[in-house]
Amino acid sequence: MPKVLINVRVDKKTLETLKEIATAKGEKHLSNILREALKEYISSYTGEITLPRLQKKVDEIDWRLRKLEDTIFKNNDVR
């Protein structure tokens, strides 16, 4: 899909945060971080699944399963 230029102004604190995120992710361009953030924000309204949202759901399911396993193993040890 072709990309369209959108000019955005952010405050200094937001810019610093964006730079920190970009550095941590190894991104050279802030525009990639903004693009990803916009996709996530829009998907929260449209319900469209993105990779980070899918990973979050997988992590939540994994956490619940581990909790159940711990409970089962704990109950089996007691008997």
CYANA upper distance limits for C-alpha pairs under 8 A (distance plus 0.5 A):
 10 VAL  CA     14 THR  CA      6.63
 10 VAL  CA     15 LEU  CA      6.86
 11 ASP  CA     15 LEU  CA      6.82
 12 LYS  CA     16 GLU  CA      6.73
 13 LYS  CA     17 THR  CA      6.77
 14 THR  CA     18 LEU  CA      6.63
 15 LEU  CA     19 LYS  CA      6.69
 16 GLU  CA     20 GLU  CA      6.75
 17 THR  CA     21 ILE  CA      6.74
 18 LEU  CA     22 ALA  CA      6.59
 18 LEU  CA     30 LEU  CA      7.26
 18 LEU  CA     33 ILE  CA      7.74
 19 LYS  CA     23 THR  CA      6.56
 19 LYS  CA     30 LEU  CA      7.38
 20 GLU  CA     24 ALA  CA      6.62
 21 ILE  CA     25 LYS  CA      6.64
 21 ILE  CA     33 ILE  CA      8.19
 22 ALA  CA     26 GLY  CA      6.40
 22 ALA  CA     27 GLU  CA      5.27
 22 ALA  CA     28 LYS  CA      7.33
 22 ALA  CA     29 HIS  CA      7.76
 22 ALA  CA     30 LEU  CA      6.83
 22 ALA  CA     33 ILE  CA      7.03
 23 THR  CA     27 GLU  CA      6.54
 23 THR  CA     28 LYS  CA      8.05
 27 GLU  CA     32 ASN  CA      7.88
 27 GLU  CA     33 ILE  CA      8.18
 29 HIS  CA     33 ILE  CA      7.87
 30 LEU  CA     34 LEU  CA      6.81
 31 SER  CA     35 ARG  CA      6.45
 32 ASN  CA     36 GLU  CA      6.72
 33 ILE  CA     37 ALA  CA      6.66
 34 LEU  CA     38 LEU  CA      6.57
 35 ARG  CA     39 LYS  CA      6.78
 36 GLU  CA     40 GLU  CA      6.78
 37 ALA  CA     41 TYR  CA      6.62
 38 LEU  CA     42 ILE  CA      6.52
 39 LYS  CA     43 SER  CA      6.48
 39 LYS  CA     50 THR  CA      8.31
 40 GLU  CA     44 SER  CA      6.83
 40 GLU  CA     50 THR  CA      7.48
 40 GLU  CA     52 PRO  CA      8.49
 40 GLU  CA     53 ARG  CA      8.30
 41 TYR  CA     45 TYR  CA      7.64
 42 ILE  CA     46 THR  CA      6.77
 43 SER  CA     47 GLY  CA      5.73
 43 SER  CA     48 GLU  CA      5.32
 43 SER  CA     49 ILE  CA      7.11
 43 SER  CA     50 THR  CA      7.71
 44 SER  CA     48 GLU  CA      7.84
 49 ILE  CA     53 ARG  CA      6.74
 49 ILE  CA     54 LEU  CA      6.90
 50 THR  CA     54 LEU  CA      6.57
 51 LEU  CA     55 GLN  CA      6.55
 52 PRO  CA     56 LYS  CA      6.66
 53 ARG  CA     57 LYS  CA      6.83
 54 LEU  CA     58 VAL  CA      6.75
 55 GLN  CA     59 ASP  CA      6.58
 56 LYS  CA     60 GLU  CA      6.70
 57 LYS  CA     61 ILE  CA      6.73
 58 VAL  CA     62 ASP  CA      6.55
 59 ASP  CA     63 TRP  CA      6.61
 60 GLU  CA     64 ARG  CA      6.83
 61 ILE  CA     65 LEU  CA      6.68
 62 ASP  CA     66 ARG  CA      6.66
 63 TRP  CA     67 LYS  CA      6.71
 64 ARG  CA     68 LEU  CA      6.76
 65 LEU  CA     69 GLU  CA      6.58
 66 ARG  CA     70 ASP  CA      6.58
 67 LYS  CA     71 THR  CA      6.79
 68 LEU  CA     72 ILE  CA      6.66
 69 GLU  CA     73 PHE  CA      6.55
 70 ASP  CA     74 LYS  CA      6.42
 71 THR  CA     75 ASN  CA      6.64
 72 ILE  CA     76 ASN  CA      6.68
 73 PHE  CA     77 ASP  CA      6.71
 74 LYS  CA     78 VAL  CA      7.03
 75 ASN  CA     79 ARG  CA      7.25
